[in-house]
Amino acid sequence: MEINRFGQFLINSGVVDEDAVLDALTVQRRKRPHIGQIAFRRKMFTLRQVPDVLTTERYP
């Protein structure tokens, strides 16, 4: 998993260690809904179209 710039800043500043940043990023990714889920909830896509959207999101 890649550490973002803000996470790297916190590590370099001694505020947190790398494990804490990686844990926070994992939680953030789990809680953030996928774009396909949002589009389906807003009725922008059908259930058949959602897998294509999710594939595109993961492998742009």
N, CA, C and O atoms as a Tripos MOL2 file, in Angstrom:
@<TRIPOS>MOLECULE
protein
  240   239    60     0     0
PROTEIN
NO_CHARGES

@<TRIPOS>ATOM
      1 N           0.8490   -1.1790    0.0000 N.3       1 MET1
      2 CA          0.0000    0.0000    0.0000 C.3       1 MET1
      3 C           0.8920    1.2390    0.0000 C.2       1 MET1
      4 O           1.9040    1.2850    0.7000 O.2       1 MET1
      5 N           0.5170    2.2200   -0.7740 N.am      2 GLU2
      6 CA          1.3120    3.4320   -0.9260 C.3       2 GLU2
      7 C           0.9350    4.4570    0.1480 C.2       2 GLU2
      8 O          -0.2420    4.6520    0.4510 O.2       2 GLU2
      9 N           1.9330    5.0940    0.7050 N.am      3 ILE3
     10 CA          1.6980    6.1520    1.6930 C.3       3 ILE3
     11 C           1.5930    7.4800    0.9490 C.2       3 ILE3
     12 O           2.4420    7.8030    0.1170 O.2       3 ILE3
     13 N           0.5510    8.2430    1.2520 N.am      4 ASN4
     14 CA          0.3680    9.5260    0.5700 C.3       4 ASN4
     15 C           1.3210   10.5800    1.1350 C.2       4 ASN4
     16 O           2.0140   10.3380    2.1240 O.2       4 ASN4
     17 N           1.3470   11.7220    0.5100 N.am      5 ARG5
     18 CA          2.3000   12.7700    0.9140 C.3       5 ARG5
     19 C           2.0540   13.2680    2.3360 C.2       5 ARG5
     20 O           3.0040   13.5050    3.0820 O.2       5 ARG5
     21 N           0.7810   13.4290    2.7170 N.am      6 PHE6
     22 CA          0.4980   13.8930    4.0750 C.3       6 PHE6
     23 C           0.9410   12.8500    5.0980 C.2       6 PHE6
     24 O           1.4990   13.1850    6.1430 O.2       6 PHE6
     25 N           0.6850   11.5780    4.7800 N.am      7 GLY7
     26 CA          1.1440   10.5120    5.6710 C.3       7 GLY7
     27 C           2.6570   10.5180    5.8120 C.2       7 GLY7
     28 O           3.1890   10.3370    6.9070 O.2       7 GLY7
     29 N           3.3450   10.7250    4.6990 N.am      8 GLN8
     30 CA          4.8080   10.7840    4.7420 C.3       8 GLN8
     31 C           5.2790   11.9830    5.5550 C.2       8 GLN8
     32 O           6.2640   11.8850    6.2860 O.2       8 GLN8
     33 N           4.5890   13.1080    5.4370 N.am      9 PHE9
     34 CA          4.9090   14.2950    6.2300 C.3       9 PHE9
     35 C           4.7890   13.9900    7.7240 C.2       9 PHE9
     36 O           5.6610   14.3610    8.5100 O.2       9 PHE9
     37 N           3.7030   13.3100    8.1140 N.am     10 LEU10
     38 CA          3.5050   12.9700    9.5320 C.3      10 LEU10
     39 C           4.5960   12.0320   10.0350 C.2      10 LEU10
     40 O           5.0710   12.1780   11.1610 O.2      10 LEU10
     41 N           4.9920   11.0780    9.2110 N.am     11 ILE11
     42 CA          6.0720   10.1630    9.5890 C.3      11 ILE11
     43 C           7.3770   10.9260    9.7510 C.2      11 ILE11
     44 O           8.0780   10.7630   10.7500 O.2      11 ILE11
     45 N           7.7070   11.7650    8.7640 N.am     12 ASN12
     46 CA          8.9610   12.5390    8.8060 C.3      12 ASN12
     47 C           8.9980   13.5050    9.9790 C.2      12 ASN12
     48 O          10.0670   13.8090   10.5070 O.2      12 ASN12
     49 N           7.8260   13.9880   10.3850 N.am     13 SER13
     50 CA          7.7520   14.9220   11.5140 C.3      13 SER13
     51 C           7.7980   14.2100   12.8560 C.2      13 SER13
     52 O           7.9090   14.8520   13.9000 O.2      13 SER13
     53 N           7.7140   12.8910   12.8310 N.am     14 GLY14
     54 CA          7.7470   12.1200   14.0730 C.3      14 GLY14
     55 C           6.4150   12.0820   14.8030 C.2      14 GLY14
     56 O           6.3560   11.6760   15.9630 O.2      14 GLY14
     57 N           5.3590   12.4950   14.1460 N.am     15 VAL15
     58 CA          4.0360   12.5200   14.7670 C.3      15 VAL15
     59 C           3.4760   11.1080   14.8970 C.2      15 VAL15
     60 O           2.8880   10.7580   15.9200 O.2      15 VAL15
     61 N           3.6620   10.3050   13.8610 N.am     16 VAL16
     62 CA          3.1870    8.9190   13.8510 C.3      16 VAL16
     63 C           4.2380    8.0520   13.1780 C.2      16 VAL16
     64 O           5.1680    8.5500   12.5430 O.2      16 VAL16
     65 N           4.0700    6.7360   13.3330 N.am     17 ASP17
     66 CA          4.9790    5.8380   12.6140 C.3      17 ASP17
     67 C           4.2830    5.3130   11.3580 C.2      17 ASP17
     68 O           3.0910    5.5390   11.1480 O.2      17 ASP17
     69 N           5.0420    4.6210   10.5420 N.am     18 GLU18
     70 CA          4.5280    4.1440    9.2600 C.3      18 GLU18
     71 C           3.3290    3.2100    9.4350 C.2      18 GLU18
     72 O           2.3810    3.2660    8.6530 O.2      18 GLU18
     73 N           3.3670    2.3560   10.4540 N.am     19 ASP19
     74 CA          2.2520    1.4310   10.6860 C.3      19 ASP19
     75 C           0.9500    2.1800   10.9650 C.2      19 ASP19
     76 O          -0.1160    1.7660   10.5080 O.2      19 ASP19
     77 N           1.0340    3.2720   11.7080 N.am     20 ALA20
     78 CA         -0.1660    4.0480   12.0100 C.3      20 ALA20
     79 C          -0.7590    4.6600   10.7430 C.2      20 ALA20
     80 O          -1.9770    4.6720   10.5680 O.2      20 ALA20
     81 N           0.0870    5.1570    9.8760 N.am     21 VAL21
     82 CA         -0.3910    5.7350    8.6150 C.3      21 VAL21
     83 C          -1.0130    4.6480    7.7430 C.2      21 VAL21
     84 O          -2.0820    4.8560    7.1690 O.2      21 VAL21
     85 N          -0.3690    3.5090    7.6390 N.am     22 LEU22
     86 CA         -0.9150    2.4160    6.8340 C.3      22 LEU22
     87 C          -2.2520    1.9370    7.3850 C.2      22 LEU22
     88 O          -3.1710    1.6510    6.6180 O.2      22 LEU22
     89 N          -2.3670    1.8490    8.7060 N.am     23 ASP23
     90 CA         -3.6430    1.4650    9.3160 C.3      23 ASP23
     91 C          -4.7290    2.4850    8.9970 C.2      23 ASP23
     92 O          -5.8540    2.1120    8.6620 O.2      23 ASP23
     93 N          -4.4010    3.7590    9.0980 N.am     24 ALA24
     94 CA         -5.3730    4.8170    8.8090 C.3      24 ALA24
     95 C          -5.8190    4.7690    7.3490 C.2      24 ALA24
     96 O          -7.0020    4.9440    7.0590 O.2      24 ALA24
     97 N          -4.8880    4.5350    6.4350 N.am     25 LEU25
     98 CA         -5.2430    4.4430    5.0180 C.3      25 LEU25
     99 C          -6.1370    3.2390    4.7440 C.2      25 LEU25
    100 O          -7.0440    3.3150    3.9160 O.2      25 LEU25
    101 N          -5.8870    2.1350    5.4310 N.am     26 THR26
    102 CA         -6.7280    0.9460    5.2720 C.3      26 THR26
    103 C          -8.1520    1.2330    5.7230 C.2      26 THR26
    104 O          -9.1080    0.8800    5.0320 O.2      26 THR26
    105 N          -8.2950    1.8700    6.8720 N.am     27 VAL27
    106 CA         -9.6280    2.2210    7.3760 C.3      27 VAL27
    107 C         -10.3150    3.1830    6.4120 C.2      27 VAL27
    108 O         -11.4970    3.0190    6.1100 O.2      27 VAL27
    109 N          -9.5960    4.1650    5.9370 N.am     28 GLN28
    110 CA        -10.1600    5.1450    5.0110 C.3      28 GLN28
    111 C         -10.6620    4.4680    3.7410 C.2      28 GLN28
    112 O         -11.7520    4.7850    3.2630 O.2      28 GLN28
    113 N          -9.9010    3.5600    3.2010 N.am     29 ARG29
    114 CA        -10.3100    2.8770    1.9580 C.3      29 ARG29
    115 C         -11.5220    1.9830    2.1710 C.2      29 ARG29
    116 O         -12.3550    1.8370    1.2770 O.2      29 ARG29
    117 N         -11.6210    1.3810    3.3580 N.am     30 ARG30
    118 CA        -12.7710    0.5180    3.6480 C.3      30 ARG30
    119 C         -14.0490    1.3260    3.8150 C.2      30 ARG30
    120 O         -15.1250    0.8670    3.4320 O.2      30 ARG30
    121 N         -13.9450    2.5040    4.3760 N.am     31 LYS31
    122 CA        -15.1270    3.3100    4.6840 C.3      31 LYS31
    123 C         -15.6090    4.1410    3.5080 C.2      31 LYS31
    124 O         -16.7820    4.5100    3.4520 O.2      31 LYS31
    125 N         -14.7350    4.4360    2.5790 N.am     32 ARG32
    126 CA        -15.0930    5.2610    1.4320 C.3      32 ARG32
    127 C         -15.8360    4.3990    0.4190 C.2      32 ARG32
    128 O         -15.3110    3.3720   -0.0110 O.2      32 ARG32
    129 N         -17.0430    4.7910    0.0300 N.am     33 PRO33
    130 CA        -17.7780    3.9770   -0.9420 C.3      33 PRO33
    131 C         -17.1420    4.0590   -2.3240 C.2      33 PRO33
    132 O         -16.5630    5.0800   -2.6960 O.2      33 PRO33
    133 N         -17.2570    2.9810   -3.0700 N.am     34 HIS34
    134 CA        -16.7600    2.9530   -4.4360 C.3      34 HIS34
    135 C         -17.6800    3.7800   -5.3240 C.2      34 HIS34
    136 O         -18.8660    3.9430   -5.0400 O.2      34 HIS34
    137 N         -17.1160    4.2890   -6.3870 N.am     35 ILE35
    138 CA        -17.8880    5.1270   -7.2970 C.3      35 ILE35
    139 C         -19.0690    4.3560   -7.9010 C.2      35 ILE35
    140 O         -20.1250    4.9340   -8.1570 O.2      35 ILE35
    141 N         -18.8870    3.0600   -8.1240 N.am     36 GLY36
    142 CA        -19.9850    2.2450   -8.6310 C.3      36 GLY36
    143 C         -21.1480    2.1670   -7.6590 C.2      36 GLY36
    144 O         -22.3080    2.1780   -8.0710 O.2      36 GLY36
    145 N         -20.8440    2.0870   -6.3710 N.am     37 GLN37
    146 CA        -21.8930    2.0550   -5.3480 C.3      37 GLN37
    147 C         -22.6500    3.3770   -5.3090 C.2      37 GLN37
    148 O         -23.8760    3.3970   -5.1980 O.2      37 GLN37
    149 N         -21.9250    4.4600   -5.3970 N.am     38 ILE38
    150 CA        -22.5620    5.7840   -5.3890 C.3      38 ILE38
    151 C         -23.4590    5.9460   -6.6130 C.2      38 ILE38
    152 O         -24.6010    6.3910   -6.5000 O.2      38 ILE38
    153 N         -22.9410    5.5860   -7.7670 N.am     39 ALA39
    154 CA        -23.7120    5.7240   -9.0040 C.3      39 ALA39
    155 C         -24.9630    4.8610   -8.9730 C.2      39 ALA39
    156 O         -26.0220    5.2930   -9.4280 O.2      39 ALA39
    157 N         -24.8580    3.6520   -8.4440 N.am     40 PHE40
    158 CA        -26.0190    2.7710   -8.3710 C.3      40 PHE40
    159 C         -27.0740    3.3430   -7.4210 C.2      40 PHE40
    160 O         -28.2640    3.3490   -7.7360 O.2      40 PHE40
    161 N         -26.6350    3.8180   -6.2700 N.am     41 ARG41
    162 CA        -27.5750    4.4110   -5.3050 C.3      41 ARG41
    163 C         -28.3020    5.6160   -5.8820 C.2      41 ARG41
    164 O         -29.4650    5.8590   -5.5610 O.2      41 ARG41
    165 N         -27.6220    6.3630   -6.7270 N.am     42 ARG42
    166 CA        -28.2340    7.5530   -7.3400 C.3      42 ARG42
    167 C         -28.9540    7.2230   -8.6490 C.2      42 ARG42
    168 O         -29.4150    8.1070   -9.3710 O.2      42 ARG42
    169 N         -29.0330    5.9290   -8.9230 N.am     43 LYS43
    170 CA        -29.7290    5.4360  -10.1210 C.3      43 LYS43
    171 C         -29.1220    5.9690  -11.4250 C.2      43 LYS43
    172 O         -29.8300    6.2080  -12.4040 O.2      43 LYS43
    173 N         -27.8150    6.1460  -11.4160 N.am     44 MET44
    174 CA        -27.1050    6.5910  -12.6110 C.3      44 MET44
    175 C         -26.7080    5.3980  -13.4780 C.2      44 MET44
    176 O         -26.4870    5.5420  -14.6800 O.2      44 MET44
    177 N         -26.6210    4.2210  -12.8610 N.am     45 PHE45
    178 CA        -26.2500    3.0060  -13.5560 C.3      45 PHE45
    179 C         -27.1760    1.8840  -13.1310 C.2      45 PHE45
    180 O         -27.7690    1.9210  -12.0530 O.2      45 PHE45
    181 N         -27.2910    0.8870  -13.9920 N.am     46 THR46
    182 CA        -28.0430   -0.3040  -13.6250 C.3      46 THR46
    183 C         -27.1070   -1.2590  -12.9020 C.2      46 THR46
    184 O         -25.8900   -1.0750  -12.8970 O.2      46 THR46
    185 N         -27.6800   -2.2610  -12.3040 N.am     47 LEU47
    186 CA        -26.8750   -3.2500  -11.5930 C.3      47 LEU47
    187 C         -25.9130   -3.9600  -12.5430 C.2      47 LEU47
    188 O         -24.8270   -4.3640  -12.1260 O.2      47 LEU47
    189 N         -26.2850   -4.1160  -13.7860 N.am     48 ARG48
    190 CA        -25.4080   -4.7570  -14.7670 C.3      48 ARG48
    191 C         -24.2000   -3.8900  -15.1190 C.2      48 ARG48
    192 O         -23.1490   -4.4190  -15.4800 O.2      48 ARG48
    193 N         -24.3330   -2.5860  -15.0200 N.am     49 GLN49
    194 CA        -23.2360   -1.6840  -15.3890 C.3      49 GLN49
    195 C         -22.2220   -1.4910  -14.2640 C.2      49 GLN49
    196 O         -21.0800   -1.1150  -14.5300 O.2      49 GLN49
    197 N         -22.6070   -1.7360  -13.0320 N.am     50 VAL50
    198 CA        -21.7340   -1.4760  -11.8820 C.3      50 VAL50
    199 C         -20.4080   -2.2300  -11.9670 C.2      50 VAL50
    200 O         -19.3730   -1.6120  -11.7180 O.2      50 VAL50
    201 N         -20.3670   -3.5300  -12.3040 N.am     51 PRO51
    202 CA        -19.0580   -4.2090  -12.3830 C.3      51 PRO51
    203 C         -18.0840   -3.5340  -13.3530 C.2      51 PRO51
    204 O         -16.8850   -3.4670  -13.0860 O.2      51 PRO51
    205 N         -18.5990   -3.0370  -14.4690 N.am     52 ASP52
    206 CA        -17.7240   -2.3350  -15.4210 C.3      52 ASP52
    207 C         -17.1440   -1.0670  -14.8060 C.2      52 ASP52
    208 O         -15.9710   -0.7550  -15.0090 O.2      52 ASP52
    209 N         -17.9550   -0.3460  -14.0650 N.am     53 VAL53
    210 CA        -17.4970    0.8860  -13.4130 C.3      53 VAL53
    211 C         -16.4420    0.5530  -12.3740 C.2      53 VAL53
    212 O         -15.4180    1.2320  -12.2950 O.2      53 VAL53
    213 N         -16.6740   -0.4810  -11.5750 N.am     54 LEU54
    214 CA        -15.7160   -0.8460  -10.5410 C.3      54 LEU54
    215 C         -14.4000   -1.3260  -11.1520 C.2      54 LEU54
    216 O         -13.3310   -1.0180  -10.6260 O.2      54 LEU54
    217 N         -14.4600   -2.0660  -12.2400 N.am     55 THR55
    218 CA        -13.2370   -2.5070  -12.9170 C.3      55 THR55
    219 C         -12.4500   -1.3070  -13.4170 C.2      55 THR55
    220 O         -11.2280   -1.2540  -13.2750 O.2      55 THR55
    221 N         -13.1500   -0.3450  -14.0020 N.am     56 THR56
    222 CA        -12.4980    0.8640  -14.4880 C.3      56 THR56
    223 C         -11.8890    1.6480  -13.3430 C.2      56 THR56
    224 O         -10.8080    2.2180  -13.4910 O.2      56 THR56
    225 N         -12.5690    1.6870  -12.1940 N.am     57 GLU57
    226 CA        -12.0530    2.4110  -11.0250 C.3      57 GLU57
    227 C         -10.7540    1.7870  -10.5300 C.2      57 GLU57
    228 O          -9.8290    2.5090  -10.1560 O.2      57 GLU57
    229 N         -10.6690    0.4680  -10.5220 N.am     58 ARG58
    230 CA         -9.4770   -0.2150  -10.0250 C.3      58 ARG58
    231 C          -8.3230   -0.2160  -11.0170 C.2      58 ARG58
    232 O          -7.1570   -0.1630  -10.6240 O.2      58 ARG58
    233 N          -8.6550   -0.2750  -12.3110 N.am     59 TYR59
    234 CA         -7.6350   -0.3840  -13.3480 C.3      59 TYR59
    235 C          -7.8500    0.6760  -14.4220 C.2      59 TYR59
    236 O          -8.2230    0.3600  -15.5520 O.2      59 TYR59
    237 N          -7.6130    1.9380  -14.0610 N.am     60 PRO60
    238 CA         -7.8750    3.0170  -15.0390 C.3      60 PRO60
    239 C          -6.9920    2.9460  -16.2700 C.2      60 PRO60
    240 O          -7.1080    3.7850  -17.1630 O.2      60 PRO60
@<TRIPOS>BOND
     1     1     2 1
     2     2     3 1
     3     3     4 2
     4     3     5 am
     5     5     6 1
     6     6     7 1
     7     7     8 2
     8     7     9 am
     9     9    10 1
    10    10    11 1
    11    11    12 2
    12    11    13 am
    13    13    14 1
    14    14    15 1
    15    15    16 2
    16    15    17 am
    17    17    18 1
    18    18    19 1
    19    19    20 2
    20    19    21 am
    21    21    22 1
    22    22    23 1
    23    23    24 2
    24    23    25 am
    25    25    26 1
    26    26    27 1
    27    27    28 2
    28    27    29 am
    29    29    30 1
    30    30    31 1
    31    31    32 2
    32    31    33 am
    33    33    34 1
    34    34    35 1
    35    35    36 2
    36    35    37 am
    37    37    38 1
    38    38    39 1
    39    39    40 2
    40    39    41 am
    41    41    42 1
    42    42    43 1
    43    43    44 2
    44    43    45 am
    45    45    46 1
    46    46    47 1
    47    47    48 2
    48    47    49 am
    49    49    50 1
    50    50    51 1
    51    51    52 2
    52    51    53 am
    53    53    54 1
    54    54    55 1
    55    55    56 2
    56    55    57 am
    57    57    58 1
    58    58    59 1
    59    59    60 2
    60    59    61 am
    61    61    62 1
    62    62    63 1
    63    63    64 2
    64    63    65 am
    65    65    66 1
    66    66    67 1
    67    67    68 2
    68    67    69 am
    69    69    70 1
    70    70    71 1
    71    71    72 2
    72    71    73 am
    73    73    74 1
    74    74    75 1
    75    75    76 2
    76    75    77 am
    77    77    78 1
    78    78    79 1
    79    79    80 2
    80    79    81 am
    81    81    82 1
    82    82    83 1
    83    83    84 2
    84    83    85 am
    85    85    86 1
    86    86    87 1
    87    87    88 2
    88    87    89 am
    89    89    90 1
    90    90    91 1
    91    91    92 2
    92    91    93 am
    93    93    94 1
    94    94    95 1
    95    95    96 2
    96    95    97 am
    97    97    98 1
    98    98    99 1
    99    99   100 2
   100    99   101 am
   101   101   102 1
   102   102   103 1
   103   103   104 2
   104   103   105 am
   105   105   106 1
   106   106   107 1
   107   107   108 2
   108   107   109 am
   109   109   110 1
   110   110   111 1
   111   111   112 2
   112   111   113 am
   113   113   114 1
   114   114   115 1
   115   115   116 2
   116   115   117 am
   117   117   118 1
   118   118   119 1
   119   119   120 2
   120   119   121 am
   121   121   122 1
   122   122   123 1
   123   123   124 2
   124   123   125 am
   125   125   126 1
   126   126   127 1
   127   127   128 2
   128   127   129 am
   129   129   130 1
   130   130   131 1
   131   131   132 2
   132   131   133 am
   133   133   134 1
   134   134   135 1
   135   135   136 2
   136   135   137 am
   137   137   138 1
   138   138   139 1
   139   139   140 2
   140   139   141 am
   141   141   142 1
   142   142   143 1
   143   143   144 2
   144   143   145 am
   145   145   146 1
   146   146   147 1
   147   147   148 2
   148   147   149 am
   149   149   150 1
   150   150   151 1
   151   151   152 2
   152   151   153 am
   153   153   154 1
   154   154   155 1
   155   155   156 2
   156   155   157 am
   157   157   158 1
   158   158   159 1
   159   159   160 2
   160   159   161 am
   161   161   162 1
   162   162   163 1
   163   163   164 2
   164   163   165 am
   165   165   166 1
   166   166   167 1
   167   167   168 2
   168   167   169 am
   169   169   170 1
   170   170   171 1
   171   171   172 2
   172   171   173 am
   173   173   174 1
   174   174   175 1
   175   175   176 2
   176   175   177 am
   177   177   178 1
   178   178   179 1
   179   179   180 2
   180   179   181 am
   181   181   182 1
   182   182   183 1
   183   183   184 2
   184   183   185 am
   185   185   186 1
   186   186   187 1
   187   187   188 2
   188   187   189 am
   189   189   190 1
   190   190   191 1
   191   191   192 2
   192   191   193 am
   193   193   194 1
   194   194   195 1
   195   195   196 2
   196   195   197 am
   197   197   198 1
   198   198   199 1
   199   199   200 2
   200   199   201 am
   201   201   202 1
   202   202   203 1
   203   203   204 2
   204   203   205 am
   205   205   206 1
   206   206   207 1
   207   207   208 2
   208   207   209 am
   209   209   210 1
   210   210   211 1
   211   211   212 2
   212   211   213 am
   213   213   214 1
   214   214   215 1
   215   215   216 2
   216   215   217 am
   217   217   218 1
   218   218   219 1
   219   219   220 2
   220   219   221 am
   221   221   222 1
   222   222   223 1
   223   223   224 2
   224   223   225 am
   225   225   226 1
   226   226   227 1
   227   227   228 2
   228   227   229 am
   229   229   230 1
   230   230   231 1
   231   231   232 2
   232   231   233 am
   233   233   234 1
   234   234   235 1
   235   235   236 2
   236   235   237 am
   237   237   238 1
   238   238   239 1
   239   239   240 2
@<TRIPOS>SUBSTRUCTURE
     1 MET1         2 RESIDUE 1 A MET
     2 GLU2         6 RESIDUE 1 A GLU
     3 ILE3        10 RESIDUE 1 A ILE
     4 ASN4        14 RESIDUE 1 A ASN
     5 ARG5        18 RESIDUE 1 A ARG
     6 PHE6        22 RESIDUE 1 A PHE
     7 GLY7        26 RESIDUE 1 A GLY
     8 GLN8        30 RESIDUE 1 A GLN
     9 PHE9        34 RESIDUE 1 A PHE
    10 LEU10       38 RESIDUE 1 A LEU
    11 ILE11       42 RESIDUE 1 A ILE
    12 ASN12       46 RESIDUE 1 A ASN
    13 SER13       50 RESIDUE 1 A SER
    14 GLY14       54 RESIDUE 1 A GLY
    15 VAL15       58 RESIDUE 1 A VAL
    16 VAL16       62 RESIDUE 1 A VAL
    17 ASP17       66 RESIDUE 1 A ASP
    18 GLU18       70 RESIDUE 1 A GLU
    19 ASP19       74 RESIDUE 1 A ASP
    20 ALA20       78 RESIDUE 1 A ALA
    21 VAL21       82 RESIDUE 1 A VAL
    22 LEU22       86 RESIDUE 1 A LEU
    23 ASP23       90 RESIDUE 1 A ASP
    24 ALA24       94 RESIDUE 1 A ALA
    25 LEU25       98 RESIDUE 1 A LEU
    26 THR26      102 RESIDUE 1 A THR
    27 VAL27      106 RESIDUE 1 A VAL
    28 GLN28      110 RESIDUE 1 A GLN
    29 ARG29      114 RESIDUE 1 A ARG
    30 ARG30      118 RESIDUE 1 A ARG
    31 LYS31      122 RESIDUE 1 A LYS
    32 ARG32      126 RESIDUE 1 A ARG
    33 PRO33      130 RESIDUE 1 A PRO
    34 HIS34      134 RESIDUE 1 A HIS
    35 ILE35      138 RESIDUE 1 A ILE
    36 GLY36      142 RESIDUE 1 A GLY
    37 GLN37      146 RESIDUE 1 A GLN
    38 ILE38      150 RESIDUE 1 A ILE
    39 ALA39      154 RESIDUE 1 A ALA
    40 PHE40      158 RESIDUE 1 A PHE
    41 ARG41      162 RESIDUE 1 A ARG
    42 ARG42      166 RESIDUE 1 A ARG
    43 LYS43      170 RESIDUE 1 A LYS
    44 MET44      174 RESIDUE 1 A MET
    45 PHE45      178 RESIDUE 1 A PHE
    46 THR46      182 RESIDUE 1 A THR
    47 LEU47      186 RESIDUE 1 A LEU
    48 ARG48      190 RESIDUE 1 A ARG
    49 GLN49      194 RESIDUE 1 A GLN
    50 VAL50      198 RESIDUE 1 A VAL
    51 PRO51      202 RESIDUE 1 A PRO
    52 ASP52      206 RESIDUE 1 A ASP
    53 VAL53      210 RESIDUE 1 A VAL
    54 LEU54      214 RESIDUE 1 A LEU
    55 THR55      218 RESIDUE 1 A THR
    56 THR56      222 RESIDUE 1 A THR
    57 GLU57      226 RESIDUE 1 A GLU
    58 ARG58      230 RESIDUE 1 A ARG
    59 TYR59      234 RESIDUE 1 A TYR
    60 PRO60      238 RESIDUE 1 A PRO
